[in-house]
């Protein structure tokens, strides 16, 4: 997901968002970057904590986000300003969604096998 978000700057993803698309291009890019800096920090921080503690809530939330994110991209695929046109970029986005779905399924299976206890 982080690789995709870095590529999103080059592909001008900010131009698809209401609000950011109204800003001058340079300012829109700066806002997009500065919004992503704390998001990357949060993902890396909580992801690292999740490794040591099990991190079920973070894992479930991030997995759900990856799935939802792919469908947002699907909705914007035909937007005239969408620049995510090649197979590699789509593969990155949908691989994140598939990994998120696999994590959710594994979590549900583990919960079911343990009798519903977390």
ChimeraX commands (.cxc) that place a marker at each C-alpha (Angstrom):
marker #1 position 0.00,0.00,0.00 radius 0.5
marker #1 position 2.83,2.40,0.80 radius 0.5
marker #1 position 4.36,1.78,-2.63 radius 0.5
marker #1 position 1.05,2.67,-4.25 radius 0.5
marker #1 position 0.68,5.84,-2.19 radius 0.5
marker #1 position 4.15,6.98,-3.24 radius 0.5
marker #1 position 3.23,6.33,-6.86 radius 0.5
marker #1 position -0.05,8.21,-6.33 radius 0.5
marker #1 position 1.93,11.45,-6.06 radius 0.5
marker #1 position 3.52,10.88,-9.46 radius 0.5
marker #1 position 0.16,9.89,-10.96 radius 0.5
marker #1 position -1.53,13.05,-9.61 radius 0.5
marker #1 position -4.13,11.14,-7.60 radius 0.5
marker #1 position -4.85,14.36,-5.72 radius 0.5
marker #1 position -6.59,15.67,-8.86 radius 0.5
marker #1 position -9.37,13.12,-8.30 radius 0.5
marker #1 position -10.32,14.37,-4.82 radius 0.5
marker #1 position -12.87,17.13,-4.33 radius 0.5
marker #1 position -11.11,19.99,-2.62 radius 0.5
marker #1 position -7.58,19.01,-3.61 radius 0.5
marker #1 position -8.53,19.11,-7.28 radius 0.5
marker #1 position -9.53,22.76,-6.85 radius 0.5
marker #1 position -6.09,23.80,-5.56 radius 0.5
marker #1 position -3.24,24.94,-7.77 radius 0.5
marker #1 position -1.23,21.86,-8.75 radius 0.5
marker #1 position 1.85,22.60,-6.62 radius 0.5
marker #1 position -0.20,23.40,-3.51 radius 0.5
marker #1 position -2.38,20.33,-4.07 radius 0.5
marker #1 position 0.74,18.17,-4.24 radius 0.5
marker #1 position 2.11,19.67,-1.04 radius 0.5
marker #1 position -1.15,19.14,0.84 radius 0.5
marker #1 position -1.36,15.56,-0.48 radius 0.5
marker #1 position 2.20,14.86,0.71 radius 0.5
marker #1 position 1.73,16.46,4.14 radius 0.5
marker #1 position -1.47,14.50,4.72 radius 0.5
marker #1 position 0.34,11.27,3.85 radius 0.5
marker #1 position 3.37,11.89,6.12 radius 0.5
marker #1 position 1.42,11.32,9.37 radius 0.5
marker #1 position -0.62,8.54,7.73 radius 0.5
marker #1 position 2.59,6.67,6.84 radius 0.5
marker #1 position 3.83,7.22,10.38 radius 0.5
marker #1 position 0.61,5.85,11.86 radius 0.5
marker #1 position 0.61,2.82,9.58 radius 0.5
marker #1 position 4.25,2.02,10.31 radius 0.5
marker #1 position 3.88,2.63,14.06 radius 0.5
marker #1 position 0.74,0.59,14.56 radius 0.5
marker #1 position 1.91,-2.04,12.11 radius 0.5
marker #1 position 5.09,-2.49,14.16 radius 0.5
marker #1 position 3.09,-2.64,17.39 radius 0.5
marker #1 position 0.73,-5.18,15.85 radius 0.5
marker #1 position 3.63,-7.54,15.16 radius 0.5
marker #1 position 4.47,-7.80,18.84 radius 0.5
marker #1 position 0.95,-7.80,20.25 radius 0.5
marker #1 position -1.18,-9.61,17.70 radius 0.5
marker #1 position -2.73,-6.30,16.62 radius 0.5
marker #1 position -6.12,-7.71,15.63 radius 0.5
marker #1 position -7.88,-4.35,15.47 radius 0.5
marker #1 position -5.17,-2.72,13.40 radius 0.5
marker #1 position -4.95,-5.72,11.09 radius 0.5
marker #1 position -8.71,-5.86,10.58 radius 0.5
marker #1 position -8.97,-2.11,10.04 radius 0.5
marker #1 position -6.07,-1.94,7.61 radius 0.5
marker #1 position -7.33,-5.01,5.74 radius 0.5
marker #1 position -10.75,-3.41,5.36 radius 0.5
marker #1 position -9.14,-0.18,4.20 radius 0.5
marker #1 position -7.13,-2.03,1.52 radius 0.5
marker #1 position -10.30,-3.63,0.18 radius 0.5
marker #1 position -12.30,-0.38,0.21 radius 0.5
marker #1 position -9.38,1.48,-1.39 radius 0.5
marker #1 position -9.39,-0.88,-4.38 radius 0.5
marker #1 position -13.09,-0.32,-4.95 radius 0.5
marker #1 position -12.62,3.46,-4.75 radius 0.5
marker #1 position -10.02,3.08,-7.50 radius 0.5
marker #1 position -12.45,0.98,-9.49 radius 0.5
marker #1 position -15.06,3.73,-9.18 radius 0.5
marker #1 position -12.59,6.38,-10.41 radius 0.5
marker #1 position -11.05,4.26,-13.15 radius 0.5
marker #1 position -13.01,6.04,-15.88 radius 0.5
marker #1 position -12.48,9.52,-14.43 radius 0.5
marker #1 position -10.87,11.68,-17.14 radius 0.5
marker #1 position -8.04,12.69,-14.77 radius 0.5
marker #1 position -7.23,9.15,-13.59 radius 0.5
marker #1 position -3.63,8.19,-14.46 radius 0.5
marker #1 position -3.59,4.67,-12.95 radius 0.5
marker #1 position -3.77,3.02,-16.34 radius 0.5
marker #1 position -1.17,0.29,-16.48 radius 0.5
marker #1 position -1.17,-3.30,-15.31 radius 0.5
marker #1 position 1.57,-2.82,-12.71 radius 0.5
marker #1 position -0.33,-0.06,-10.90 radius 0.5
marker #1 position -3.59,-2.00,-10.95 radius 0.5
marker #1 position -1.75,-5.12,-9.74 radius 0.5
marker #1 position -0.36,-3.23,-6.75 radius 0.5
marker #1 position -3.80,-1.87,-5.80 radius 0.5
marker #1 position -5.66,-5.17,-6.24 radius 0.5
marker #1 position -2.88,-7.21,-4.57 radius 0.5
marker #1 position -3.35,-5.07,-1.47 radius 0.5
marker #1 position -7.10,-5.75,-1.62 radius 0.5
marker #1 position -6.57,-9.49,-2.02 radius 0.5
marker #1 position -4.10,-9.55,0.87 radius 0.5
marker #1 position -6.63,-7.64,2.97 radius 0.5
marker #1 position -9.38,-10.10,2.06 radius 0.5
marker #1 position -7.11,-13.06,2.89 radius 0.5
marker #1 position -6.26,-11.52,6.27 radius 0.5
marker #1 position -9.94,-10.95,7.05 radius 0.5
marker #1 position -10.85,-14.51,6.05 radius 0.5
marker #1 position -7.99,-15.91,8.14 radius 0.5
marker #1 position -9.09,-13.84,11.11 radius 0.5
marker #1 position -12.69,-14.99,10.76 radius 0.5
marker #1 position -11.57,-18.61,10.44 radius 0.5
marker #1 position -9.39,-18.29,13.54 radius 0.5
marker #1 position -12.24,-16.71,15.50 radius 0.5
marker #1 position -14.63,-19.45,14.39 radius 0.5
marker #1 position -12.18,-22.23,15.31 radius 0.5
marker #1 position -11.56,-20.75,18.74 radius 0.5
marker #1 position -15.28,-20.58,19.50 radius 0.5
marker #1 position -15.61,-16.83,18.98 radius 0.5
marker #1 position -12.97,-15.77,21.50 radius 0.5
marker #1 position -10.42,-13.20,20.26 radius 0.5
marker link #1:1,2 radius 0.2
marker link #1:2,3 radius 0.2
marker link #1:3,4 radius 0.2
marker link #1:4,5 radius 0.2
marker link #1:5,6 radius 0.2
marker link #1:6,7 radius 0.2
marker link #1:7,8 radius 0.2
marker link #1:8,9 radius 0.2
marker link #1:9,10 radius 0.2
marker link #1:10,11 radius 0.2
marker link #1:11,12 radius 0.2
marker link #1:12,13 radius 0.2
marker link #1:13,14 radius 0.2
marker link #1:14,15 radius 0.2
marker link #1:15,16 radius 0.2
marker link #1:16,17 radius 0.2
marker link #1:17,18 radius 0.2
marker link #1:18,19 radius 0.2
marker link #1:19,20 radius 0.2
marker link #1:20,21 radius 0.2
marker link #1:21,22 radius 0.2
marker link #1:22,23 radius 0.2
marker link #1:23,24 radius 0.2
marker link #1:24,25 radius 0.2
marker link #1:25,26 radius 0.2
marker link #1:26,27 radius 0.2
marker link #1:27,28 radius 0.2
marker link #1:28,29 radius 0.2
marker link #1:29,30 radius 0.2
marker link #1:30,31 radius 0.2
marker link #1:31,32 radius 0.2
marker link #1:32,33 radius 0.2
marker link #1:33,34 radius 0.2
marker link #1:34,35 radius 0.2
marker link #1:35,36 radius 0.2
marker link #1:36,37 radius 0.2
marker link #1:37,38 radius 0.2
marker link #1:38,39 radius 0.2
marker link #1:39,40 radius 0.2
marker link #1:40,41 radius 0.2
marker link #1:41,42 radius 0.2
marker link #1:42,43 radius 0.2
marker link #1:43,44 radius 0.2
marker link #1:44,45 radius 0.2
marker link #1:45,46 radius 0.2
marker link #1:46,47 radius 0.2
marker link #1:47,48 radius 0.2
marker link #1:48,49 radius 0.2
marker link #1:49,50 radius 0.2
marker link #1:50,51 radius 0.2
marker link #1:51,52 radius 0.2
marker link #1:52,53 radius 0.2
marker link #1:53,54 radius 0.2
marker link #1:54,55 radius 0.2
marker link #1:55,56 radius 0.2
marker link #1:56,57 radius 0.2
marker link #1:57,58 radius 0.2
marker link #1:58,59 radius 0.2
marker link #1:59,60 radius 0.2
marker link #1:60,61 radius 0.2
marker link #1:61,62 radius 0.2
marker link #1:62,63 radius 0.2
marker link #1:63,64 radius 0.2
marker link #1:64,65 radius 0.2
marker link #1:65,66 radius 0.2
marker link #1:66,67 radius 0.2
marker link #1:67,68 radius 0.2
marker link #1:68,69 radius 0.2
marker link #1:69,70 radius 0.2
marker link #1:70,71 radius 0.2
marker link #1:71,72 radius 0.2
marker link #1:72,73 radius 0.2
marker link #1:73,74 radius 0.2
marker link #1:74,75 radius 0.2
marker link #1:75,76 radius 0.2
marker link #1:76,77 radius 0.2
marker link #1:77,78 radius 0.2
marker link #1:78,79 radius 0.2
marker link #1:79,80 radius 0.2
marker link #1:80,81 radius 0.2
marker link #1:81,82 radius 0.2
marker link #1:82,83 radius 0.2
marker link #1:83,84 radius 0.2
marker link #1:84,85 radius 0.2
marker link #1:85,86 radius 0.2
marker link #1:86,87 radius 0.2
marker link #1:87,88 radius 0.2
marker link #1:88,89 radius 0.2
marker link #1:89,90 radius 0.2
marker link #1:90,91 radius 0.2
marker link #1:91,92 radius 0.2
marker link #1:92,93 radius 0.2
marker link #1:93,94 radius 0.2
marker link #1:94,95 radius 0.2
marker link #1:95,96 radius 0.2
marker link #1:96,97 radius 0.2
marker link #1:97,98 radius 0.2
marker link #1:98,99 radius 0.2
marker link #1:99,100 radius 0.2
marker link #1:100,101 radius 0.2
marker link #1:101,102 radius 0.2
marker link #1:102,103 radius 0.2
marker link #1:103,104 radius 0.2
marker link #1:104,105 radius 0.2
marker link #1:105,106 radius 0.2
marker link #1:106,107 radius 0.2
marker link #1:107,108 radius 0.2
marker link #1:108,109 radius 0.2
marker link #1:109,110 radius 0.2
marker link #1:110,111 radius 0.2
marker link #1:111,112 radius 0.2
marker link #1:112,113 radius 0.2
marker link #1:113,114 radius 0.2
marker link #1:114,115 radius 0.2
marker link #1:115,116 radius 0.2
marker link #1:116,117 radius 0.2
marker link #1:117,118 radius 0.2
view
